Amino acid sequence: MTSPLITPAELAALDDVTVLDVRWRLGGPPGLELYREGHIDGAAYCDLDADLAAPPGRGGRHPLPDPAAFQRAMRRLGVRDGRPVVVYDDTGAMSAARAWWALRYFGHHDVRVLDGGLPAWAEAGLPVTKEIPEPAAGDFTARPGGMPSLTADEAAALAARGVLLDARAGERYRGEVEPVDPVAGHVPGAVNAPTTENVGPDGRFHAPEALRARFAGLGVREGAETGAYCGSGVTAAHEVLALAVAGLPAALYVGSWSDWITDPSRPIATGAL
């Protein structure tokens, strides 16, 4: 299995690659400002809110973008069908994973995440620049369906017959606090699996065997049908990425909790189970 991760040294050795800077903060500041302060040479800035999601609405805070809109965005950023893509951020791949998942979902076959992100790149002594590139237009064609995804109904069914992971912090899963969405709680039957436990203090992913052990403790094993959700389908993509590092396939509920609560008839669970 080819790892979905790439090291700074491996990225530095590539001659023909599209690099996307996907730095983002929930509630700001805009990642573009961070990008302008310094980024990997040749990297184009990919705006999570504008390029990797449709406007907020009934599908949640970060719905899946329309294929045509996603294709236009990726072509503007220089993404080509036959050229590898590497995505990175500075928060342990918490937002870069959404770019990885979206590109894979829309049919790109060679996308990897820089393990450790920009901090790991700088730690390796590799250069950053403030020069803003002008990427040549790409030829990427969006072909939806390259990664498994879930609707709300499918997520509910999966929670009953398989393993549905809730990637949010424990207090949000339990419904003790909800700083972002108007309703607290979780999808009944979902298992809490905070995304922050997928990486170490340096923002690098734990080794595949360690991740397999972690997910096994949550009921995820080879052959077990698995899905993941979070608040709006961003950190849950990180969960899917961590599962992929462990060699375990999983589906993403893109709309996640912010979509689930748009229908008041859907049940809501609170507490530890």
MISETI-686644 format. One record per residue (C-alpha): y, z, x. Coordinates in nm, 4 decimals. Layout:
REM MISETI-686644
<r yy="Y" zz="Z" xx="X"/>
...
REM end
This chain:
REM MISETI-686644
<r yy="0.0000" zz="0.0000" xx="0.0000"/>
<r yy="0.3448" zz="-0.0936" xx="0.1311"/>
<r yy="0.5760" zz="0.2046" xx="0.1121"/>
<r yy="0.8842" zz="0.1690" xx="-0.1110"/>
<r yy="1.0732" zz="0.3554" xx="0.1641"/>
<r yy="1.2213" zz="0.2271" xx="0.4886"/>
<r yy="1.3444" zz="0.4224" xx="0.7914"/>
<r yy="1.6843" zz="0.3672" xx="0.9558"/>
<r yy="1.5164" zz="0.2157" xx="1.2621"/>
<r yy="1.3170" zz="-0.0257" xx="1.0470"/>
<r yy="1.6291" zz="-0.1319" xx="0.8581"/>
<r yy="1.8263" zz="-0.1781" xx="1.1801"/>
<r yy="1.5541" zz="-0.4131" xx="1.3060"/>
<r yy="1.5761" zz="-0.6470" xx="1.0055"/>
<r yy="1.7706" zz="-0.9694" xx="1.0542"/>
<r yy="1.7846" zz="-1.1099" xx="0.7030"/>
<r yy="1.8276" zz="-0.8417" xx="0.4378"/>
<r yy="2.0590" zz="-0.7554" xx="0.1496"/>
<r yy="2.1830" zz="-0.3968" xx="0.1712"/>
<r yy="2.3337" zz="-0.2203" xx="-0.1301"/>
<r yy="2.5319" zz="0.1027" xx="-0.1142"/>
<r yy="2.4605" zz="0.2854" xx="-0.4417"/>
<r yy="2.6507" zz="0.6098" xx="-0.3878"/>
<r yy="2.7397" zz="0.7762" xx="-0.7167"/>
<r yy="2.8305" zz="1.1152" xx="-0.8589"/>
<r yy="2.7798" zz="1.2236" xx="-1.2185"/>
<r yy="3.1354" zz="1.2797" xx="-1.3379"/>
<r yy="3.2856" zz="1.1424" xx="-1.0155"/>
<r yy="3.4380" zz="1.0920" xx="-0.7706"/>
<r yy="3.3753" zz="0.7161" xx="-0.7780"/>
<r yy="3.1224" zz="0.6047" xx="-0.5216"/>
<r yy="3.3487" zz="0.3147" xx="-0.4300"/>
<r yy="3.5894" zz="0.5536" xx="-0.2586"/>
<r yy="3.3059" zz="0.6938" xx="-0.0482"/>
<r yy="3.1968" zz="0.3392" xx="0.0337"/>
<r yy="3.5452" zz="0.2483" xx="0.1547"/>
<r yy="3.5432" zz="0.5475" xx="0.3881"/>
<r yy="3.2417" zz="0.4078" xx="0.5722"/>
<r yy="2.9154" zz="0.2263" xx="0.5029"/>
<r yy="2.6344" zz="0.0370" xx="0.6720"/>
<r yy="2.7610" zz="-0.2893" xx="0.8141"/>
<r yy="2.7125" zz="-0.5727" xx="0.5663"/>
<r yy="2.6324" zz="-0.3442" xx="0.2741"/>
<r yy="2.7852" zz="-0.4341" xx="-0.0618"/>
<r yy="2.8844" zz="-0.1627" xx="-0.3067"/>
<r yy="2.6653" zz="-0.1468" xx="-0.6176"/>
<r yy="2.8265" zz="0.0444" xx="-0.9047"/>
<r yy="2.5576" zz="0.2360" xx="-1.0919"/>
<r yy="2.7595" zz="0.2609" xx="-1.4130"/>
<r yy="2.8723" zz="-0.1028" xx="-1.4193"/>
<r yy="2.5933" zz="-0.2912" xx="-1.2403"/>
<r yy="2.2787" zz="-0.0937" xx="-1.3175"/>
<r yy="2.3408" zz="0.0087" xx="-1.6777"/>
<r yy="2.4840" zz="-0.1140" xx="-2.0042"/>
<r yy="2.7724" zz="0.0790" xx="-2.1631"/>
<r yy="2.6778" zz="0.4167" xx="-2.3145"/>
<r yy="2.5651" zz="0.4067" xx="-2.6753"/>
<r yy="2.2646" zz="0.4594" xx="-2.8948"/>
<r yy="2.0381" zz="0.3791" xx="-2.6005"/>
<r yy="2.1771" zz="0.6737" xx="-2.4038"/>
<r yy="2.4316" zz="0.7252" xx="-2.1296"/>
<r yy="2.2803" zz="0.4628" xx="-1.8960"/>
<r yy="2.0878" zz="0.2104" xx="-2.1067"/>
<r yy="1.9041" zz="-0.0758" xx="-1.9421"/>
<r yy="2.1481" zz="-0.3622" xx="-1.8834"/>
<r yy="2.1088" zz="-0.6997" xx="-2.0477"/>
<r yy="1.9089" zz="-0.9306" xx="-1.8166"/>
<r yy="2.1922" zz="-1.1840" xx="-1.7954"/>
<r yy="2.4462" zz="-0.9154" xx="-1.7055"/>
<r yy="2.2161" zz="-0.7648" xx="-1.4427"/>
<r yy="2.1504" zz="-1.1086" xx="-1.2959"/>
<r yy="2.5247" zz="-1.1800" xx="-1.2683"/>
<r yy="2.5859" zz="-0.8455" xx="-1.0991"/>
<r yy="2.3073" zz="-0.8905" xx="-0.8467"/>
<r yy="2.4109" zz="-1.2470" xx="-0.7645"/>
<r yy="2.7676" zz="-1.1237" xx="-0.7084"/>
<r yy="2.6273" zz="-0.8690" xx="-0.4620"/>
<r yy="2.4368" zz="-1.1387" xx="-0.2748"/>
<r yy="2.0856" zz="-1.0560" xx="-0.3926"/>
<r yy="1.8407" zz="-1.3400" xx="-0.3405"/>
<r yy="1.4890" zz="-1.3765" xx="-0.4760"/>
<r yy="1.3305" zz="-1.4433" xx="-0.1375"/>
<r yy="1.5273" zz="-1.1938" xx="0.0704"/>
<r yy="1.4382" zz="-0.8235" xx="0.1073"/>
<r yy="1.6747" zz="-0.5701" xx="-0.0475"/>
<r yy="1.7381" zz="-0.2191" xx="0.0853"/>
<r yy="1.9309" zz="0.0337" xx="-0.1231"/>
<r yy="2.0753" zz="0.3675" xx="-0.0146"/>
<r yy="2.3008" zz="0.6543" xx="-0.1131"/>
<r yy="2.3899" zz="0.9927" xx="0.0399"/>
<r yy="2.2128" zz="1.2259" xx="-0.2044"/>
<r yy="1.8443" zz="1.1935" xx="-0.1212"/>
<r yy="1.8043" zz="0.8629" xx="-0.3115"/>
<r yy="1.9036" zz="1.0246" xx="-0.6424"/>
<r yy="2.1073" zz="0.7178" xx="-0.7414"/>
<r yy="1.9598" zz="0.4556" xx="-0.5059"/>
<r yy="1.6291" zz="0.4993" xx="-0.6872"/>
<r yy="1.7862" zz="0.3577" xx="-1.0037"/>
<r yy="1.8766" zz="0.0398" xx="-0.8117"/>
<r yy="1.5247" zz="0.0222" xx="-0.6683"/>
<r yy="1.3715" zz="0.0591" xx="-1.0141"/>
<r yy="1.6089" zz="-0.1836" xx="-1.1866"/>
<r yy="1.5569" zz="-0.4561" xx="-0.9271"/>
<r yy="1.1817" zz="-0.4104" xx="-0.9468"/>
<r yy="1.1910" zz="-0.4072" xx="-1.3271"/>
<r yy="1.3872" zz="-0.7321" xx="-1.3331"/>
<r yy="1.1414" zz="-0.9029" xx="-1.1017"/>
<r yy="1.2458" zz="-0.8581" xx="-0.7383"/>
<r yy="0.9312" zz="-0.8032" xx="-0.5333"/>
<r yy="1.0735" zz="-0.6691" xx="-0.2050"/>
<r yy="1.2995" zz="-0.3677" xx="-0.2606"/>
<r yy="1.2968" zz="-0.0532" xx="-0.0500"/>
<r yy="1.4965" zz="0.2676" xx="-0.0369"/>
<r yy="1.6467" zz="0.3948" xx="0.2879"/>
<r yy="1.4726" zz="0.7299" xx="0.3354"/>
<r yy="1.7376" zz="0.9945" xx="0.3958"/>
<r yy="2.0137" zz="0.7512" xx="0.3076"/>
<r yy="2.3415" zz="0.7209" xx="0.4936"/>
<r yy="2.3109" zz="1.0683" xx="0.6540"/>
<r yy="1.9795" zz="0.9663" xx="0.8144"/>
<r yy="2.1363" zz="0.6401" xx="0.9314"/>
<r yy="2.4253" zz="0.8262" xx="1.0971"/>
<r yy="2.1902" zz="1.0893" xx="1.2398"/>
<r yy="1.9977" zz="0.8098" xx="1.4118"/>
<r yy="2.3199" zz="0.7094" xx="1.5889"/>
<r yy="2.3521" zz="0.3834" xx="1.3985"/>
<r yy="2.7009" zz="0.2509" xx="1.3233"/>
<r yy="2.9030" zz="0.2568" xx="1.0039"/>
<r yy="3.2052" zz="0.0455" xx="0.9241"/>
<r yy="3.4996" zz="0.0318" xx="0.6859"/>
<r yy="3.4973" zz="-0.3475" xx="0.6824"/>
<r yy="3.4359" zz="-0.4780" xx="0.3311"/>
<r yy="3.1996" zz="-0.7791" xx="0.3341"/>
<r yy="3.2240" zz="-1.0794" xx="0.1061"/>
<r yy="2.8601" zz="-1.1544" xx="0.0230"/>
<r yy="2.7578" zz="-1.5144" xx="-0.0315"/>
<r yy="2.6503" zz="-1.5613" xx="-0.3929"/>
<r yy="2.2861" zz="-1.4782" xx="-0.4475"/>
<r yy="2.0251" zz="-1.6682" xx="-0.6474"/>
<r yy="1.8368" zz="-1.3750" xx="-0.8019"/>
<r yy="1.6815" zz="-1.4523" xx="-1.1395"/>
<r yy="1.6237" zz="-1.1579" xx="-1.3727"/>
<r yy="1.2708" zz="-1.1517" xx="-1.5138"/>
<r yy="1.2258" zz="-0.8314" xx="-1.7180"/>
<r yy="0.8987" zz="-0.6431" xx="-1.7206"/>
<r yy="0.8249" zz="-0.5949" xx="-1.3527"/>
<r yy="0.7960" zz="-0.2175" xx="-1.3928"/>
<r yy="0.6527" zz="-0.0218" xx="-1.6884"/>
<r yy="0.9080" zz="0.1316" xx="-1.9233"/>
<r yy="0.8977" zz="0.3489" xx="-2.2330"/>
<r yy="1.0799" zz="0.3614" xx="-2.5642"/>
<r yy="1.1395" zz="0.6962" xx="-2.7335"/>
<r yy="0.8314" zz="0.6538" xx="-2.9519"/>
<r yy="0.6201" zz="0.5531" xx="-2.6530"/>
<r yy="0.7446" zz="0.8542" xx="-2.4567"/>
<r yy="0.6464" zz="1.0857" xx="-2.7413"/>
<r yy="0.3010" zz="0.9319" xx="-2.7608"/>
<r yy="0.2550" zz="0.9521" xx="-2.3848"/>
<r yy="0.3486" zz="1.3215" xx="-2.3853"/>
<r yy="0.0591" zz="1.3767" xx="-2.6266"/>
<r yy="-0.2094" zz="1.1737" xx="-2.4486"/>
<r yy="-0.0989" zz="1.1689" xx="-2.0851"/>
<r yy="0.1647" zz="1.3300" xx="-1.8631"/>
<r yy="0.5360" zz="1.2943" xx="-1.9385"/>
<r yy="0.7479" zz="1.4450" xx="-1.6611"/>
<r yy="1.0957" zz="1.5826" xx="-1.7283"/>
<r yy="1.2848" zz="1.5372" xx="-1.4022"/>
<r yy="1.5773" zz="1.7662" xx="-1.4872"/>
<r yy="1.6410" zz="2.1162" xx="-1.3555"/>
<r yy="1.4332" zz="2.3880" xx="-1.5165"/>
<r yy="1.7195" zz="2.5478" xx="-1.7065"/>
<r yy="1.8040" zz="2.2184" xx="-1.8747"/>
<r yy="1.4392" zz="2.1512" xx="-1.9569"/>
<r yy="1.4059" zz="2.4962" xx="-2.1126"/>
<r yy="1.7230" zz="2.4442" xx="-2.3146"/>
<r yy="1.9050" zz="2.7380" xx="-2.1588"/>
<r yy="2.2024" zz="2.5223" xx="-2.0583"/>
<r yy="2.3064" zz="2.1633" xx="-2.1192"/>
<r yy="2.6140" zz="2.0650" xx="-1.9174"/>
<r yy="2.6065" zz="1.6942" xx="-2.0011"/>
<r yy="2.4440" zz="1.6121" xx="-2.3346"/>
<r yy="2.5378" zz="1.7623" xx="-2.6744"/>
<r yy="2.1879" zz="1.8975" xx="-2.7485"/>
<r yy="1.9673" zz="2.1110" xx="-2.5228"/>
<r yy="1.5892" zz="2.1123" xx="-2.4895"/>
<r yy="1.3123" zz="1.8688" xx="-2.4017"/>
<r yy="1.0660" zz="1.6212" xx="-2.5458"/>
<r yy="0.7740" zz="1.8178" xx="-2.6930"/>
<r yy="0.4749" zz="1.8098" xx="-2.4608"/>
<r yy="0.6758" zz="1.7106" xx="-2.1528"/>
<r yy="0.6115" zz="1.8888" xx="-1.8218"/>
<r yy="0.9052" zz="2.0027" xx="-1.6096"/>
<r yy="0.9123" zz="1.8425" xx="-1.2641"/>
<r yy="1.2611" zz="1.8787" xx="-1.1087"/>
<r yy="1.3474" zz="1.5741" xx="-0.9014"/>
<r yy="1.5017" zz="1.7897" xx="-0.6291"/>
<r yy="1.1526" zz="1.8996" xx="-0.5268"/>
<r yy="1.0599" zz="1.5452" xx="-0.4217"/>
<r yy="1.2711" zz="1.5646" xx="-0.1056"/>
<r yy="1.3352" zz="1.8088" xx="0.1741"/>
<r yy="1.6680" zz="1.9623" xx="0.2797"/>
<r yy="1.7421" zz="1.6501" xx="0.4860"/>
<r yy="1.7170" zz="1.4246" xx="0.1794"/>
<r yy="1.3994" zz="1.2572" xx="0.3023"/>
<r yy="1.0963" zz="1.2299" xx="0.0764"/>
<r yy="0.8047" zz="1.4584" xx="0.1385"/>
<r yy="0.4947" zz="1.2945" xx="0.2851"/>
<r yy="0.2727" zz="1.1035" xx="0.0411"/>
<r yy="-0.0041" zz="1.3627" xx="0.0594"/>
<r yy="0.2424" zz="1.6446" xx="-0.0156"/>
<r yy="0.3792" zz="1.4537" xx="-0.3132"/>
<r yy="0.0279" zz="1.3837" xx="-0.4397"/>
<r yy="-0.0464" zz="1.7551" xx="-0.4226"/>
<r yy="0.2749" zz="1.8382" xx="-0.6051"/>
<r yy="0.2070" zz="1.5950" xx="-0.8867"/>
<r yy="-0.1595" zz="1.6952" xx="-0.9087"/>
<r yy="-0.0394" zz="2.0458" xx="-0.9817"/>
<r yy="0.1561" zz="1.9007" xx="-1.2737"/>
<r yy="-0.1480" zz="1.7182" xx="-1.4091"/>
<r yy="-0.0831" zz="1.3764" xx="-1.2527"/>
<r yy="-0.3856" zz="1.2205" xx="-1.0901"/>
<r yy="-0.5114" zz="0.8696" xx="-1.0264"/>
<r yy="-0.5867" zz="0.7075" xx="-1.3576"/>
<r yy="-0.3765" zz="0.9511" xx="-1.5600"/>
<r yy="-0.1161" zz="0.7729" xx="-1.7720"/>
<r yy="0.2197" zz="0.9004" xx="-1.6495"/>
<r yy="0.5829" zz="0.8632" xx="-1.7484"/>
<r yy="0.9152" zz="1.0207" xx="-1.6536"/>
<r yy="1.2527" zz="1.0878" xx="-1.8103"/>
<r yy="1.5668" zz="1.2859" xx="-1.7301"/>
<r yy="1.9135" zz="1.2967" xx="-1.8839"/>
<r yy="1.9935" zz="0.9270" xx="-1.8732"/>
<r yy="1.7269" zz="0.7489" xx="-1.6704"/>
<r yy="1.8840" zz="0.7935" xx="-1.3260"/>
<r yy="1.7026" zz="1.0845" xx="-1.1621"/>
<r yy="1.3859" zz="0.9945" xx="-1.3557"/>
<r yy="1.3845" zz="0.6701" xx="-1.1565"/>
<r yy="1.3722" zz="0.8968" xx="-0.8518"/>
<r yy="1.0652" zz="1.0638" xx="-1.0030"/>
<r yy="0.9007" zz="0.7225" xx="-1.0474"/>
<r yy="0.9919" zz="0.6402" xx="-0.6870"/>
<r yy="0.8384" zz="0.9651" xx="-0.5600"/>
<r yy="0.5245" zz="0.8909" xx="-0.7588"/>
<r yy="0.5153" zz="0.5436" xx="-0.6037"/>
<r yy="0.5432" zz="0.6977" xx="-0.2557"/>
<r yy="0.2410" zz="0.9083" xx="-0.3527"/>
<r yy="0.0557" zz="0.5974" xx="-0.4705"/>
<r yy="0.0766" zz="0.6943" xx="-0.8383"/>
<r yy="0.2164" zz="0.4440" xx="-1.0924"/>
<r yy="0.4431" zz="0.5701" xx="-1.3687"/>
<r yy="0.6602" zz="0.4365" xx="-1.6512"/>
<r yy="1.0294" zz="0.5160" xx="-1.6934"/>
<r yy="1.1887" zz="0.6206" xx="-2.0218"/>
<r yy="1.5197" zz="0.4560" xx="-1.9406"/>
<r yy="1.7170" zz="0.6026" xx="-2.2303"/>
<r yy="1.5792" zz="0.9494" xx="-2.1544"/>
<r yy="1.7145" zz="1.2662" xx="-2.3174"/>
<r yy="2.0546" zz="1.1131" xx="-2.3974"/>
<r yy="1.8730" zz="0.8508" xx="-2.6064"/>
<r yy="1.6157" zz="1.0896" xx="-2.7545"/>
<r yy="1.8838" zz="1.3059" xx="-2.9173"/>
<r yy="2.0613" zz="1.0130" xx="-3.0857"/>
<r yy="1.8009" zz="1.0335" xx="-3.3630"/>
<r yy="1.8196" zz="1.3763" xx="-3.5332"/>
<r yy="1.4702" zz="1.3297" xx="-3.6752"/>
<r yy="1.3119" zz="1.3491" xx="-3.3299"/>
<r yy="1.1667" zz="1.6927" xx="-3.2514"/>
<r yy="1.3176" zz="1.9127" xx="-2.9783"/>
<r yy="1.1311" zz="2.1772" xx="-2.7807"/>
<r yy="1.2801" zz="2.4660" xx="-2.5849"/>
<r yy="1.1358" zz="2.7269" xx="-2.3532"/>
<r yy="0.8904" zz="2.6939" xx="-2.0672"/>
<r yy="0.6314" zz="2.4842" xx="-2.2539"/>
REM end
